């Protein structure tokens, strides 16, 4: 349950970061770095997320 909660918090944060990027307050490269760091620290890859 904790992993689900942490993942949910991550996606809430990601939504916030995407909003900031949409308004021009954050660059897409910064969001990509945050996503890569999350997937790396949680032992997941983008390919696994897509399936």
PQR file with spaces between the fields and no chain letter, atoms N, CA, C, O and H, PARSE charges and radii, in Angstrom:
ATOM       1  N    UNK     1       0.833   -1.201    0.000 -0.4000 1.5000
ATOM       2  CA   UNK     1       0.000    0.000    0.000 -0.0000 2.0000
ATOM       3  C    UNK     1       0.874    1.260    0.000  0.5500 1.7000
ATOM       4  O    UNK     1       0.533    2.264   -0.626 -0.5500 1.4000
ATOM       5  N    UNK     2       1.979    1.192    0.696 -0.4000 1.5000
ATOM       6  CA   UNK     2       2.867    2.341    0.754 -0.0000 2.0000
ATOM       7  C    UNK     2       3.431    2.680   -0.623  0.5500 1.7000
ATOM       8  O    UNK     2       3.552    3.852   -0.978 -0.5500 1.4000
ATOM       9  H    UNK     2       2.256    0.377    1.204  0.4000 1.0000
ATOM      10  N    UNK     3       3.777    1.646   -1.398 -0.4000 1.5000
ATOM      11  CA   UNK     3       4.315    1.892   -2.739 -0.0000 2.0000
ATOM      12  C    UNK     3       3.275    2.583   -3.618  0.5500 1.7000
ATOM      13  O    UNK     3       3.609    3.481   -4.391 -0.5500 1.4000
ATOM      14  H    UNK     3       3.678    0.694   -1.109  0.4000 1.0000
ATOM      15  N    UNK     4       2.029    2.169   -3.500 -0.4000 1.5000
ATOM      16  CA   UNK     4       0.959    2.794   -4.280 -0.0000 2.0000
ATOM      17  C    UNK     4       0.798    4.252   -3.856  0.5500 1.7000
ATOM      18  O    UNK     4       0.636    5.134   -4.699 -0.5500 1.4000
ATOM      19  H    UNK     4       1.758    1.439   -2.872  0.4000 1.0000
ATOM      20  N    UNK     5       0.842    4.497   -2.560 -0.4000 1.5000
ATOM      21  CA   UNK     5       0.717    5.855   -2.049 -0.0000 2.0000
ATOM      22  C    UNK     5       1.867    6.732   -2.545  0.5500 1.7000
ATOM      23  O    UNK     5       1.652    7.871   -2.958 -0.5500 1.4000
ATOM      24  H    UNK     5       0.974    3.779   -1.876  0.4000 1.0000
ATOM      25  N    UNK     6       3.086    6.194   -2.502 -0.4000 1.5000
ATOM      26  CA   UNK     6       4.240    6.960   -2.973 -0.0000 2.0000
ATOM      27  C    UNK     6       4.145    7.233   -4.464  0.5500 1.7000
ATOM      28  O    UNK     6       4.484    8.324   -4.922 -0.5500 1.4000
ATOM      29  H    UNK     6       3.261    5.269   -2.166  0.4000 1.0000
ATOM      30  N    UNK     7       3.683    6.240   -5.227 -0.4000 1.5000
ATOM      31  CA   UNK     7       3.548    6.426   -6.669 -0.0000 2.0000
ATOM      32  C    UNK     7       2.482    7.485   -6.957  0.5500 1.7000
ATOM      33  O    UNK     7       2.653    8.316   -7.849 -0.5500 1.4000
ATOM      34  H    UNK     7       3.408    5.354   -4.855  0.4000 1.0000
ATOM      35  N    UNK     8       1.397    7.452   -6.210 -0.4000 1.5000
ATOM      36  CA   UNK     8       0.340    8.443   -6.384 -0.0000 2.0000
ATOM      37  C    UNK     8       0.863    9.849   -6.091  0.5500 1.7000
ATOM      38  O    UNK     8       0.550   10.795   -6.814 -0.5500 1.4000
ATOM      39  H    UNK     8       1.258    6.777   -5.485  0.4000 1.0000
ATOM      40  N    UNK     9       1.648    9.980   -5.044 -0.4000 1.5000
ATOM      41  CA   UNK     9       2.233   11.283   -4.712 -0.0000 2.0000
ATOM      42  C    UNK     9       3.161   11.759   -5.816  0.5500 1.7000
ATOM      43  O    UNK     9       3.189   12.943   -6.151 -0.5500 1.4000
ATOM      44  H    UNK     9       1.902    9.212   -4.457  0.4000 1.0000
ATOM      45  N    UNK    10       3.930   10.815   -6.385 -0.4000 1.5000
ATOM      46  CA   UNK    10       4.828   11.179   -7.477 -0.0000 2.0000
ATOM      47  C    UNK    10       4.035   11.728   -8.657  0.5500 1.7000
ATOM      48  O    UNK    10       4.407   12.750   -9.235 -0.5500 1.4000
ATOM      49  H    UNK    10       3.908    9.853   -6.113  0.4000 1.0000
ATOM      50  N    UNK    11       2.944   11.054   -9.019 -0.4000 1.5000
ATOM      51  CA   UNK    11       2.175   11.510  -10.172 -0.0000 2.0000
ATOM      52  C    UNK    11       1.446   12.815   -9.871  0.5500 1.7000
ATOM      53  O    UNK    11       1.232   13.617  -10.780 -0.5500 1.4000
ATOM      54  H    UNK    11       2.642   10.224   -8.550  0.4000 1.0000
ATOM      55  N    UNK    12       1.058   13.047   -8.612 -0.4000 1.5000
ATOM      56  CA   UNK    12       0.509   14.356   -8.234 -0.0000 2.0000
ATOM      57  C    UNK    12       1.568   15.437   -8.429  0.5500 1.7000
ATOM      58  O    UNK    12       1.281   16.513   -8.953 -0.5500 1.4000
ATOM      59  H    UNK    12       1.231   12.395   -7.874  0.4000 1.0000
ATOM      60  N    UNK    13       2.791   15.141   -8.003 -0.4000 1.5000
ATOM      61  CA   UNK    13       3.896   16.081   -8.180 -0.0000 2.0000
ATOM      62  C    UNK    13       4.169   16.305   -9.660  0.5500 1.7000
ATOM      63  O    UNK    13       4.396   17.434  -10.094 -0.5500 1.4000
ATOM      64  H    UNK    13       3.025   14.267   -7.577  0.4000 1.0000
ATOM      65  N    UNK    14       4.145   15.226  -10.429 -0.4000 1.5000
ATOM      66  CA   UNK    14       4.387   15.342  -11.865 -0.0000 2.0000
ATOM      67  C    UNK    14       3.325   16.220  -12.523  0.5500 1.7000
ATOM      68  O    UNK    14       3.651   17.040  -13.381 -0.5500 1.4000
ATOM      69  H    UNK    14       3.961   14.308  -10.076  0.4000 1.0000
ATOM      70  N    UNK    15       2.069   16.059  -12.137 -0.4000 1.5000
ATOM      71  CA   UNK    15       1.003   16.922  -12.668 -0.0000 2.0000
ATOM      72  C    UNK    15       1.286   18.391  -12.361  0.5500 1.7000
ATOM      73  O    UNK    15       1.097   19.258  -13.215 -0.5500 1.4000
ATOM      74  H    UNK    15       1.805   15.393  -11.440  0.4000 1.0000
ATOM      75  N    UNK    16       1.739   18.664  -11.141 -0.4000 1.5000
ATOM      76  CA   UNK    16       2.073   20.027  -10.742 -0.0000 2.0000
ATOM      77  C    UNK    16       3.233   20.569  -11.581  0.5500 1.7000
ATOM      78  O    UNK    16       3.201   21.712  -12.036 -0.5500 1.4000
ATOM      79  H    UNK    16       1.892   17.960  -10.448  0.4000 1.0000
ATOM      80  N    UNK    17       4.258   19.732  -11.779 -0.4000 1.5000
ATOM      81  CA   UNK    17       5.405   20.163  -12.572 -0.0000 2.0000
ATOM      82  C    UNK    17       5.008   20.427  -14.021  0.5500 1.7000
ATOM      83  O    UNK    17       5.494   21.374  -14.640 -0.5500 1.4000
ATOM      84  H    UNK    17       4.284   18.803  -11.409  0.4000 1.0000
ATOM      85  N    UNK    18       4.125   19.589  -14.560 -0.4000 1.5000
ATOM      86  CA   UNK    18       3.656   19.806  -15.930 -0.0000 2.0000
ATOM      87  C    UNK    18       2.866   21.108  -16.042  0.5500 1.7000
ATOM      88  O    UNK    18       2.964   21.804  -17.052 -0.5500 1.4000
ATOM      89  H    UNK    18       3.730   18.820  -14.057  0.4000 1.0000
ATOM      90  N    UNK    19       2.091   21.439  -15.025 -0.4000 1.5000
ATOM      91  CA   UNK    19       1.376   22.711  -15.004 -0.0000 2.0000
ATOM      92  C    UNK    19       2.368   23.873  -14.994  0.5500 1.7000
ATOM      93  O    UNK    19       2.196   24.854  -15.718 -0.5500 1.4000
ATOM      94  H    UNK    19       2.011   20.873  -14.204  0.4000 1.0000
ATOM      95  N    UNK    20       3.406   23.753  -14.168 -0.4000 1.5000
ATOM      96  CA   UNK    20       4.430   24.798  -14.125 -0.0000 2.0000
ATOM      97  C    UNK    20       5.108   24.948  -15.484  0.5500 1.7000
ATOM      98  O    UNK    20       5.373   26.063  -15.933 -0.5500 1.4000
ATOM      99  H    UNK    20       3.546   22.956  -13.580  0.4000 1.0000
ATOM     100  N    UNK    21       5.390   23.816  -16.139 -0.4000 1.5000
ATOM     101  CA   UNK    21       6.029   23.847  -17.456 -0.0000 2.0000
ATOM     102  C    UNK    21       5.105   24.498  -18.477  0.5500 1.7000
ATOM     103  O    UNK    21       5.555   25.269  -19.325 -0.5500 1.4000
ATOM     104  H    UNK    21       5.175   22.910  -15.775  0.4000 1.0000
ATOM     105  N    UNK    22       3.814   24.188  -18.396 -0.4000 1.5000
ATOM     106  CA   UNK    22       2.830   24.756  -19.313 -0.0000 2.0000
ATOM     107  C    UNK    22       2.768   26.275  -19.187  0.5500 1.7000
ATOM     108  O    UNK    22       2.552   26.978  -20.174 -0.5500 1.4000
ATOM     109  H    UNK    22       3.449   23.562  -17.707  0.4000 1.0000
ATOM     110  N    UNK    23       2.955   26.768  -17.987 -0.4000 1.5000
ATOM     111  CA   UNK    23       2.912   28.219  -17.750 -0.0000 2.0000
ATOM     112  C    UNK    23       4.258   28.894  -17.999  0.5500 1.7000
ATOM     113  O    UNK    23       4.385   30.111  -17.865 -0.5500 1.4000
ATOM     114  H    UNK    23       3.131   26.197  -17.185  0.4000 1.0000
ATOM     115  N    UNK    24       5.266   28.091  -18.365 -0.4000 1.5000
ATOM     116  CA   UNK    24       6.569   28.656  -18.673 -0.0000 2.0000
ATOM     117  C    UNK    24       7.464   28.844  -17.463  0.5500 1.7000
ATOM     118  O    UNK    24       8.481   29.532  -17.556 -0.5500 1.4000
ATOM     119  H    UNK    24       5.162   27.102  -18.474  0.4000 1.0000
ATOM     120  N    UNK    25       7.113   28.251  -16.330 -0.4000 1.5000
ATOM     121  CA   UNK    25       7.898   28.411  -15.107 -0.0000 2.0000
ATOM     122  C    UNK    25       8.954   27.324  -14.931  0.5500 1.7000
ATOM     123  O    UNK    25       9.815   27.418  -14.056 -0.5500 1.4000
ATOM     124  H    UNK    25       6.287   27.692  -16.254  0.4000 1.0000
ATOM     125  N    UNK    26       8.880   26.302  -15.763 -0.4000 1.5000
ATOM     126  CA   UNK    26       9.797   25.176  -15.627 -0.0000 2.0000
ATOM     127  C    UNK    26      10.060   24.617  -17.014  0.5500 1.7000
ATOM     128  O    UNK    26       9.155   24.550  -17.847 -0.5500 1.4000
ATOM     129  H    UNK    26       8.180   26.225  -16.473  0.4000 1.0000
ATOM     130  N    UNK    27      11.278   24.224  -17.255 -0.4000 1.5000
ATOM     131  CA   UNK    27      11.626   23.669  -18.564 -0.0000 2.0000
ATOM     132  C    UNK    27      11.355   22.164  -18.599  0.5500 1.7000
ATOM     133  O    UNK    27      11.469   21.482  -17.581 -0.5500 1.4000
ATOM     134  H    UNK    27      12.013   24.278  -16.579  0.4000 1.0000
ATOM     135  N    UNK    28      10.997   21.658  -19.775 -0.4000 1.5000
ATOM     136  CA   UNK    28      10.698   20.232  -19.952 -0.0000 2.0000
ATOM     137  C    UNK    28      11.887   19.363  -19.543  0.5500 1.7000
ATOM     138  O    UNK    28      11.696   18.269  -19.011 -0.5500 1.4000
ATOM     139  H    UNK    28      10.905   22.212  -20.602  0.4000 1.0000
ATOM     140  N    UNK    29      13.108   19.834  -19.784 -0.4000 1.5000
ATOM     141  CA   UNK    29      14.292   19.059  -19.407 -0.0000 2.0000
ATOM     142  C    UNK    29      14.311   18.772  -17.912  0.5500 1.7000
ATOM     143  O    UNK    29      14.717   17.687  -17.496 -0.5500 1.4000
ATOM     144  H    UNK    29      13.263   20.722  -20.217  0.4000 1.0000
ATOM     145  N    UNK    30      13.880   19.727  -17.105 -0.4000 1.5000
ATOM     146  CA   UNK    30      13.839   19.525  -15.656 -0.0000 2.0000
ATOM     147  C    UNK    30      12.848   18.436  -15.286  0.5500 1.7000
ATOM     148  O    UNK    30      13.125   17.612  -14.414 -0.5500 1.4000
ATOM     149  H    UNK    30      13.550   20.608  -17.443  0.4000 1.0000
ATOM     150  N    UNK    31      11.698   18.424  -15.939 -0.4000 1.5000
ATOM     151  CA   UNK    31      10.689   17.402  -15.677 -0.0000 2.0000
ATOM     152  C    UNK    31      11.227   16.032  -16.073  0.5500 1.7000
ATOM     153  O    UNK    31      11.043   15.059  -15.341 -0.5500 1.4000
ATOM     154  H    UNK    31      11.473   19.093  -16.647  0.4000 1.0000
ATOM     155  N    UNK    32      11.887   15.948  -17.218 -0.4000 1.5000
ATOM     156  CA   UNK    32      12.447   14.673  -17.662 -0.0000 2.0000
ATOM     157  C    UNK    32      13.481   14.151  -16.676  0.5500 1.7000
ATOM     158  O    UNK    32      13.525   12.949  -16.415 -0.5500 1.4000
ATOM     159  H    UNK    32      12.036   16.738  -17.812  0.4000 1.0000
ATOM     160  N    UNK    33      14.314   15.028  -16.123 -0.4000 1.5000
ATOM     161  CA   UNK    33      15.303   14.600  -15.134 -0.0000 2.0000
ATOM     162  C    UNK    33      14.637   14.055  -13.881  0.5500 1.7000
ATOM     163  O    UNK    33      15.086   13.053  -13.324 -0.5500 1.4000
ATOM     164  H    UNK    33      14.278   16.004  -16.335  0.4000 1.0000
ATOM     165  N    UNK    34      13.573   14.702  -13.437 -0.4000 1.5000
ATOM     166  CA   UNK    34      12.850   14.243  -12.249 -0.0000 2.0000
ATOM     167  C    UNK    34      12.223   12.884  -12.505  0.5500 1.7000
ATOM     168  O    UNK    34      12.287   12.004  -11.647 -0.5500 1.4000
ATOM     169  H    UNK    34      13.208   15.515  -13.889  0.4000 1.0000
ATOM     170  N    UNK    35      11.615   12.696  -13.679 -0.4000 1.5000
ATOM     171  CA   UNK    35      11.013   11.401  -14.020 -0.0000 2.0000
ATOM     172  C    UNK    35      12.075   10.313  -14.082  0.5500 1.7000
ATOM     173  O    UNK    35      11.868    9.222  -13.552 -0.5500 1.4000
ATOM     174  H    UNK    35      11.563   13.411  -14.377  0.4000 1.0000
ATOM     175  N    UNK    36      13.207   10.591  -14.719 -0.4000 1.5000
ATOM     176  CA   UNK    36      14.281    9.602  -14.815 -0.0000 2.0000
ATOM     177  C    UNK    36      14.791    9.230  -13.426  0.5500 1.7000
ATOM     178  O    UNK    36      15.044    8.057  -13.152 -0.5500 1.4000
ATOM     179  H    UNK    36      13.375   11.478  -15.150  0.4000 1.0000
ATOM     180  N    UNK    37      14.944   10.218  -12.554 -0.4000 1.5000
ATOM     181  CA   UNK    37      15.411    9.942  -11.195 -0.0000 2.0000
ATOM     182  C    UNK    37      14.418    9.066  -10.448  0.5500 1.7000
ATOM     183  O    UNK    37      14.822    8.153   -9.729 -0.5500 1.4000
ATOM     184  H    UNK    37      14.739   11.171  -12.777  0.4000 1.0000
ATOM     185  N    UNK    38      13.135    9.325  -10.605 -0.4000 1.5000
ATOM     186  CA   UNK    38      12.111    8.514   -9.941 -0.0000 2.0000
ATOM     187  C    UNK    38      12.181    7.071  -10.419  0.5500 1.7000
ATOM     188  O    UNK    38      12.236    6.145   -9.609 -0.5500 1.4000
ATOM     189  H    UNK    38      12.806   10.067  -11.189  0.4000 1.0000
ATOM     190  N    UNK    39      12.180    6.881  -11.736 -0.4000 1.5000
ATOM     191  CA   UNK    39      12.179    5.526  -12.275 -0.0000 2.0000
ATOM     192  C    UNK    39      13.467    4.793  -11.911  0.5500 1.7000
ATOM     193  O    UNK    39      13.441    3.588  -11.660 -0.5500 1.4000
ATOM     194  H    UNK    39      12.135    7.634  -12.394  0.4000 1.0000
ATOM     195  N    UNK    40      14.590    5.503  -11.879 -0.4000 1.5000
ATOM     196  CA   UNK    40      15.863    4.882  -11.520 -0.0000 2.0000
ATOM     197  C    UNK    40      15.857    4.442  -10.060  0.5500 1.7000
ATOM     198  O    UNK    40      16.283    3.329   -9.749 -0.5500 1.4000
ATOM     199  H    UNK    40      14.611    6.482  -12.083  0.4000 1.0000
ATOM     200  N    UNK    41      15.382    5.294   -9.168 -0.4000 1.5000
ATOM     201  CA   UNK    41      15.406    4.962   -7.744 -0.0000 2.0000
ATOM     202  C    UNK    41      14.371    3.917   -7.372  0.5500 1.7000
ATOM     203  O    UNK    41      14.506    3.259   -6.341 -0.5500 1.4000
ATOM     204  H    UNK    41      15.036    6.197   -9.421  0.4000 1.0000
ATOM     205  N    UNK    42      13.337    3.750   -8.193 -0.4000 1.5000
ATOM     206  CA   UNK    42      12.309    2.756   -7.895 -0.0000 2.0000
ATOM     207  C    UNK    42      12.460    1.493   -8.735  0.5500 1.7000
ATOM     208  O    UNK    42      11.576    0.637   -8.743 -0.5500 1.4000
ATOM     209  H    UNK    42      13.227    4.285   -9.030  0.4000 1.0000
ATOM     210  N    UNK    43      13.586    1.381   -9.445 -0.4000 1.5000
ATOM     211  CA   UNK    43      13.875    0.172  -10.202 -0.0000 2.0000
ATOM     212  C    UNK    43      12.919   -0.077  -11.349  0.5500 1.7000
ATOM     213  O    UNK    43      12.698   -1.224  -11.737 -0.5500 1.4000
ATOM     214  H    UNK    43      14.304    2.077   -9.438  0.4000 1.0000
ATOM     215  N    UNK    44      12.358    0.973  -11.887 -0.4000 1.5000
ATOM     216  CA   UNK    44      11.417    0.853  -12.994 -0.0000 2.0000
ATOM     217  C    UNK    44      12.008    1.539  -14.215  0.5500 1.7000
ATOM     218  O    UNK    44      12.886    2.394  -14.106 -0.5500 1.4000
ATOM     219  H    UNK    44      12.538    1.905  -11.571  0.4000 1.0000
ATOM     220  N    UNK    45      11.512    1.150  -15.368 -0.4000 1.5000
ATOM     221  CA   UNK    45      11.912    1.816  -16.602 -0.0000 2.0000
ATOM     222  C    UNK    45      10.668    2.336  -17.293  0.5500 1.7000
ATOM     223  O    UNK    45       9.551    1.942  -16.959 -0.5500 1.4000
ATOM     224  H    UNK    45      10.798    0.455  -15.457  0.4000 1.0000
ATOM     225  N    UNK    46      10.860    3.205  -18.237 -0.4000 1.5000
ATOM     226  CA   UNK    46       9.717    3.740  -18.975 -0.0000 2.0000
ATOM     227  C    UNK    46       8.975    2.628  -19.704  0.5500 1.7000
ATOM     228  O    UNK    46       7.747    2.651  -19.789 -0.5500 1.4000
ATOM     229  H    UNK    46      11.767    3.525  -18.508  0.4000 1.0000
ATOM     230  N    UNK    47       9.716    1.655  -20.230 -0.4000 1.5000
ATOM     231  CA   UNK    47       9.086    0.563  -20.959 -0.0000 2.0000
ATOM     232  C    UNK    47       8.142   -0.225  -20.056  0.5500 1.7000
ATOM     233  O    UNK    47       7.057   -0.622  -20.481 -0.5500 1.4000
ATOM     234  H    UNK    47      10.714    1.636  -20.161  0.4000 1.0000
ATOM     235  N    UNK    48       8.558   -0.450  -18.809 -0.4000 1.5000
ATOM     236  CA   UNK    48       7.702   -1.170  -17.869 -0.0000 2.0000
ATOM     237  C    UNK    48       6.463   -0.359  -17.539  0.5500 1.7000
ATOM     238  O    UNK    48       5.385   -0.923  -17.354 -0.5500 1.4000
ATOM     239  H    UNK    48       9.440   -0.127  -18.464  0.4000 1.0000
ATOM     240  N    UNK    49       6.604    0.959  -17.463 -0.4000 1.5000
ATOM     241  CA   UNK    49       5.472    1.820  -17.148 -0.0000 2.0000
ATOM     242  C    UNK    49       4.451    1.815  -18.278  0.5500 1.7000
ATOM     243  O    UNK    49       3.247    1.890  -18.031 -0.5500 1.4000
ATOM     244  H    UNK    49       7.480    1.417  -17.613  0.4000 1.0000
ATOM     245  N    UNK    50       4.928    1.725  -19.516 -0.4000 1.5000
ATOM     246  CA   UNK    50       4.029    1.766  -20.667 -0.0000 2.0000
ATOM     247  C    UNK    50       3.214    0.496  -20.824  0.5500 1.7000
ATOM     248  O    UNK    50       2.129    0.526  -21.404 -0.5500 1.4000
ATOM     249  H    UNK    50       5.905    1.664  -19.716  0.4000 1.0000
ATOM     250  N    UNK    51       3.720   -0.622  -20.315 -0.4000 1.5000
ATOM     251  CA   UNK    51       3.012   -1.896  -20.498 -0.0000 2.0000
ATOM     252  C    UNK    51       1.966   -2.135  -19.440  0.5500 1.7000
ATOM     253  O    UNK    51       1.289   -3.163  -19.462 -0.5500 1.4000
ATOM     254  H    UNK    51       4.601   -0.646  -19.844  0.4000 1.0000
